[in-house]
């Protein structure tokens, strides 16, 4: 059952709206997300209920749709500061932001944003806050607010995690809430995903940009060649021809041939379940080419031949070729 979580406050990483389309989840036990009994002192009654027709969650799938509701039964306005905690079940690793997408949209409530974070209890947390103040909602007397909540798991969720537990909490300690529920997650099937050790930066003639690019197989073993290609672009600006890529091999930087700011990384003969390959790469600018300053995205191409790559996590790299 839910408890009043005044002592469970997540460490906020970023005040950013996270938008995710979601769609699948089987709930156990049957009573999960049912309202708890009011204590008689809490002026608010809050609930998180699963929408009808959900199926098992799949990595990079459409996710789970839930409805968050709070009712103020008192005669005065009350503060409400809800958050939805998502805890992977089965794996031992601490949760990281790249595993979960979360979104909440007002149905009958003030304009809403989401503040994502994670904590030492191996949980992702999505705080639901009013856009105007980023603090507490003020629920008028004898009024009900409702939000549509979406929870999605990404390809990076470890294969050992077979479910996620979802808790509704209220840091104001002034409401009853619902019992936690568990949503089953289907086993991954041959999913490659990427990650970067450096998620943003700038490359210029005097300063290269260096990052690790890691390719991980979160599904069944791949016993066939994998040929990852790395690309920089922003869809509107052509990179200068002087933009070059090196890969660290044997302790030395080795130039990688490329065209149209796309470079073929050294290939792999395969990748076992849960195994990773990390490339240390360096972007640099030589002389010649267009004089531009443009923000772009460094990412593997979505296809490595016959194996698709989940490219949800990318690195934002600005190219400063202004001389």
Buried (B, 14 or more C-beta within 10 A) or exposed (E): EBEBBEEBBBEEEEEEBBEBEBBBBBBEEEEBBBBBEEEEEBBBBBBBBBBEEBBBBBBBBBBBBBBBBBBBBBEEBBBBBBBBBBBBBEBEEEBBBBBBBBBBBBEEBBEBBBBBBBBEEBBBBBBBBBEEEEEBBBBEEEBBBBBBBBBBBBBBBBBEBBBBBBBBBBBBEBBBBBBBBBBBBBEBEBBBBBBBEBEBBBBBBEEBBBBEBBBBBBBBEBEEEBBBBBBBBBEEBBBBEBBBBBBBEEEEBEEBEBEEBBBBBEEBEEBEEBBBBEBBBBBBBEEEBBEEEBEBBBBBBEEBEEBBBBBBBBBBBBBBBEE
